[in-house]
Amino acid sequence: MSEQEKLKQRIDELEIRVAHQDRTMEELNEMFAAQWHTIDDMARKISFLENRLQSLEQNADTPPSAEPPPPHY
């Protein structure tokens, strides 16, 4: 095998490796975007739950005298 053929073979192998690495990077980028979306969604849900819990805690602190009496039948 001549020197030129060896160089061509090495270039072909490098091009194949780069193509595989490009695909891997695309897959990782897609995975990263999906995970970021999930994290964003979870952060919104946590914020909602924190607000809900805070509201419930504030209502629990209300003295019983401040509540209207229940209807009697």
C-alpha distances in whole Angstrom, upper triangle without the diagonal:
4,7,8,6,7,10,11,10,13,15,15,16,19,20,21,22,24,26,27,28,30,32,33,34,36,37,39,40,42,43,45,47,48,49,51,53,54,55,57,58,59,61,63,64,65,67,69,70,71,73,74,75,77,79,80,81,83,85,85,87,90,93,95,98,95,94,97,99,98,100,103,104
4,5,5,6,9,10,11,13,14,15,17,19,20,21,23,25,26,27,29,30,32,33,35,37,38,39,41,43,44,45,47,49,50,51,53,54,55,57,59,60,61,63,65,65,67,69,70,71,73,75,76,77,79,81,81,83,85,86,87,90,93,95,98,96,95,98,100,99,101,104,105
4,5,5,6,9,10,11,12,14,15,17,18,20,21,23,24,26,27,29,31,32,33,35,36,37,39,41,42,43,45,47,48,49,51,53,53,55,57,58,59,61,63,63,65,67,68,69,71,73,74,75,77,78,79,81,83,84,85,88,91,93,96,94,93,96,98,97,99,102,103
4,5,5,6,9,10,11,12,14,15,16,18,20,21,23,25,26,27,29,30,31,33,35,36,37,39,41,42,43,45,46,47,49,51,52,53,55,57,58,60,61,62,64,66,67,68,70,72,72,74,76,77,78,80,82,83,84,87,90,92,95,92,92,94,96,95,98,100,102
4,5,5,6,9,10,10,12,14,15,17,18,20,21,23,24,26,27,29,30,32,33,35,36,38,39,40,42,44,45,46,48,50,51,52,54,55,57,59,60,61,63,65,66,67,69,70,71,73,75,76,77,79,81,82,83,86,89,91,94,91,91,93,95,94,96,99,100
4,5,5,6,9,10,11,12,14,15,17,18,20,21,23,24,26,27,29,30,32,33,35,36,38,39,41,42,43,45,47,48,49,51,53,54,55,57,59,59,61,63,64,65,67,69,69,71,73,74,75,77,79,80,81,84,87,89,92,90,89,91,93,92,95,97,98
4,5,5,6,9,10,10,12,14,15,16,18,20,21,22,24,26,27,29,30,31,33,35,36,37,39,41,42,43,45,46,47,49,51,52,53,55,57,57,59,61,62,63,65,67,68,69,71,72,73,75,77,78,79,82,85,87,90,88,87,89,92,91,93,96,97
4,5,5,6,9,10,10,12,14,15,16,19,20,21,23,24,26,27,29,30,31,33,35,36,37,39,41,42,44,45,46,48,50,51,52,54,56,56,58,60,61,62,64,66,67,68,70,72,72,74,76,77,79,81,85,86,89,87,86,88,91,90,92,94,96
4,5,5,6,9,10,11,12,14,15,17,18,20,21,23,24,26,27,29,30,32,33,35,36,38,39,41,42,44,45,47,48,50,51,53,54,55,57,59,60,61,63,65,65,67,69,70,71,73,75,76,77,80,83,85,88,86,85,87,89,88,90,93,94
4,5,5,6,9,10,11,12,14,15,16,18,20,21,22,24,26,27,28,30,32,32,35,36,37,38,41,42,43,44,47,47,49,51,52,53,55,57,58,59,61,63,63,65,67,68,69,71,73,73,75,78,81,83,86,83,83,85,87,86,88,91,92
4,5,5,6,9,10,10,12,14,15,16,18,20,21,22,24,25,27,29,30,31,33,35,36,37,39,41,41,43,45,46,47,49,51,52,53,55,56,57,59,61,62,63,65,67,68,69,71,72,74,76,80,82,84,82,81,84,86,85,87,90,91
4,5,5,6,9,10,11,13,14,15,17,19,20,21,23,24,26,27,29,30,32,33,35,36,38,39,41,42,44,45,46,48,50,51,53,54,56,57,59,60,61,63,65,66,67,69,71,72,73,76,79,81,84,81,80,83,85,84,86,89,90
4,5,5,6,9,10,11,12,14,16,17,18,20,21,23,24,26,27,28,30,32,33,34,36,38,39,41,42,43,45,47,48,49,51,53,54,55,57,58,59,61,63,64,65,67,69,69,71,74,77,79,82,79,79,81,83,82,84,87,88
4,5,5,6,9,10,10,12,14,15,16,18,20,21,22,24,26,26,28,30,31,32,35,36,37,38,40,41,43,45,46,47,49,51,52,53,55,56,57,59,61,62,63,65,67,68,69,72,75,77,80,77,77,79,81,80,82,85,87
4,5,5,6,9,10,10,12,14,15,17,19,20,21,23,24,25,27,29,30,31,33,35,36,37,39,41,42,44,45,46,48,50,51,52,54,56,56,58,60,61,62,64,66,67,68,71,74,76,79,76,76,78,80,79,81,84,85
4,5,5,6,9,10,11,12,14,16,17,19,20,21,23,24,26,27,29,30,32,33,35,36,38,39,41,43,44,45,47,49,50,51,53,54,55,57,59,60,61,63,65,66,67,70,73,75,78,75,74,77,79,78,80,82,83
4,5,5,6,9,10,11,12,14,15,16,18,20,21,22,24,26,27,28,30,32,32,34,36,37,38,41,42,43,45,47,47,48,51,52,53,55,57,58,59,61,63,63,65,67,71,73,75,73,72,75,77,76,78,81,82
4,5,5,6,9,10,10,12,14,15,16,18,20,21,22,24,25,26,29,30,31,32,35,36,37,39,40,41,43,45,46,47,49,51,52,53,55,56,57,59,61,62,63,66,69,71,74,72,71,73,75,74,77,80,81
4,5,5,6,9,10,11,13,14,15,17,19,20,21,23,24,26,27,29,30,32,33,35,36,38,39,41,42,44,45,46,48,50,51,52,54,56,57,59,60,61,63,65,69,70,73,71,70,72,74,73,75,78,79
4,5,5,6,9,10,11,12,14,15,17,18,20,21,23,24,26,27,28,30,32,33,34,36,38,39,41,42,43,45,47,48,49,51,53,54,55,57,59,59,61,64,67,68,71,69,68,70,72,71,73,76,77
4,5,5,6,9,10,10,12,14,15,16,18,20,21,22,24,26,26,28,30,31,32,35,36,37,38,40,42,42,45,46,47,48,51,52,53,55,57,57,59,61,65,67,69,67,66,69,71,70,72,75,76
4,5,5,6,9,10,11,12,14,15,17,19,20,21,23,24,26,27,29,30,31,33,35,36,37,39,41,42,44,45,46,48,50,51,52,54,56,57,58,61,64,66,69,66,65,68,70,69,71,74,75
4,5,5,6,9,10,11,12,14,15,17,18,20,21,23,24,26,27,29,30,32,33,35,36,38,39,41,42,44,45,47,48,50,51,53,54,55,57,59,63,64,67,65,64,66,68,67,69,72,73
4,5,5,6,9,10,11,12,14,15,16,18,20,21,22,24,26,27,28,30,32,33,34,36,37,38,41,42,43,44,46,48,49,51,52,53,55,57,61,62,65,63,62,64,66,65,67,70,71
4,5,5,6,9,10,10,12,14,15,16,18,20,21,22,24,25,26,29,30,31,33,35,36,37,39,40,41,43,45,46,47,49,51,52,53,56,59,61,64,61,60,63,65,64,66,69,71
4,5,5,6,9,10,11,12,14,15,17,19,20,21,23,24,26,27,29,30,32,33,35,36,38,39,41,42,44,45,46,48,50,51,53,55,58,60,63,60,59,62,64,63,65,68,69
4,5,5,6,9,10,11,12,14,15,17,18,20,21,23,24,26,27,29,30,32,33,34,36,38,39,41,42,43,45,47,48,49,51,53,57,58,61,59,58,60,62,61,63,66,67
4,5,5,6,9,10,10,12,14,15,16,18,20,21,22,24,26,26,28,30,31,32,34,36,37,38,40,42,42,45,46,47,49,51,55,56,59,57,56,58,60,59,62,65,66
4,5,5,6,9,10,10,12,14,15,16,18,20,21,23,24,25,27,29,30,31,33,35,36,37,39,41,42,43,45,46,48,50,54,55,58,56,55,57,59,58,61,64,65
4,5,5,6,9,10,11,12,14,15,17,18,20,21,23,24,26,27,29,30,32,33,35,36,38,39,41,42,44,45,47,49,53,54,57,54,53,55,58,57,59,61,63
4,5,5,6,9,10,11,12,14,15,16,18,20,21,22,24,26,27,28,30,32,33,34,36,37,38,41,42,43,45,47,51,52,55,53,52,54,56,55,57,60,61
4,5,5,6,9,10,10,12,14,15,16,18,20,21,22,24,26,27,29,30,31,33,35,36,37,39,41,41,43,45,49,51,53,51,50,53,55,54,56,59,61
4,5,5,6,9,10,10,12,14,15,17,19,20,21,23,24,26,27,29,30,32,33,35,36,38,39,41,42,44,48,50,52,50,49,51,53,52,55,58,59
4,5,5,6,9,10,11,12,14,16,17,18,20,21,23,24,26,27,29,30,32,33,35,36,38,39,41,43,47,48,51,48,47,49,51,50,52,55,56
4,5,5,6,9,10,10,12,14,15,16,18,20,21,22,24,26,26,28,30,31,32,34,36,37,39,41,45,46,49,47,46,48,50,49,51,54,56
4,5,5,6,9,10,10,12,14,15,16,18,20,21,23,24,25,27,29,30,31,33,35,36,37,40,43,45,48,45,44,47,49,48,51,54,55
4,5,5,6,9,10,11,12,14,15,17,19,20,21,23,24,26,27,29,30,32,33,35,37,39,42,44,46,44,43,45,47,46,48,51,53
4,5,5,6,9,10,11,12,14,15,16,18,20,21,22,24,26,27,28,30,32,33,35,37,40,42,44,42,41,43,45,44,47,49,51
4,5,5,6,9,10,10,12,14,15,16,18,20,21,22,24,25,27,28,30,31,33,35,39,40,43,41,40,42,45,44,46,49,51
4,5,5,6,9,10,11,13,14,15,17,19,20,21,23,25,26,27,29,30,32,34,38,39,42,39,39,41,43,43,45,48,50
4,5,5,6,9,10,11,12,14,16,17,18,20,21,23,24,26,27,29,31,33,36,38,40,38,37,39,41,40,42,45,47
4,5,5,6,9,10,10,12,14,15,16,18,20,21,22,24,26,27,29,31,34,36,39,36,35,38,40,39,41,44,46
4,5,5,6,9,10,10,12,14,15,16,18,20,21,23,24,26,27,29,33,35,37,35,34,37,39,39,41,44,46
4,5,5,6,9,10,11,12,14,15,17,18,20,21,23,24,26,28,32,33,36,33,32,35,37,36,39,42,44
4,5,5,6,9,10,10,12,14,15,16,18,20,21,22,24,26,30,31,34,32,30,33,35,34,37,40,41
4,5,5,6,9,10,10,12,14,15,16,18,20,21,23,25,28,30,33,31,30,32,35,34,37,40,42
4,5,5,6,9,10,11,12,14,15,17,19,20,21,23,27,29,31,29,28,31,33,33,36,39,41
4,5,5,6,9,10,11,12,14,15,17,18,20,22,26,27,30,27,26,28,31,30,33,36,38
4,5,5,6,8,10,10,12,14,15,16,18,20,24,25,28,26,25,27,30,29,32,35,37
4,5,5,6,9,10,10,12,14,15,17,19,22,24,27,25,24,27,30,30,33,36,38
4,5,5,6,9,10,11,12,14,16,17,21,23,25,23,22,25,28,28,30,34,36
4,5,5,6,9,10,11,12,14,16,20,21,24,21,20,23,25,25,28,31,33
4,5,5,6,9,10,10,12,15,18,20,23,21,20,23,25,25,28,31,33
4,5,5,6,9,10,11,13,17,19,21,19,19,22,24,25,28,31,34
4,5,5,6,9,10,11,15,17,19,17,16,19,22,22,25,28,31
4,5,5,6,9,10,14,15,18,16,15,18,20,20,23,26,29
4,5,5,6,9,12,14,17,16,15,19,21,21,25,28,30
4,5,5,7,11,13,15,13,13,17,19,20,24,27,30
4,5,5,9,10,13,11,10,14,16,17,20,23,26
4,5,8,9,13,11,11,15,16,17,21,23,26
4,6,9,12,10,11,15,17,19,22,25,28
4,6,8,7,8,12,14,16,19,22,25
4,5,6,7,11,12,15,18,21,24
4,5,5,8,9,11,15,17,21
4,5,7,8,12,15,17,21
4,6,9,12,15,18,21
4,6,9,12,15,18
4,6,9,12,15
4,6,9,12
4,6,10
4,7
4
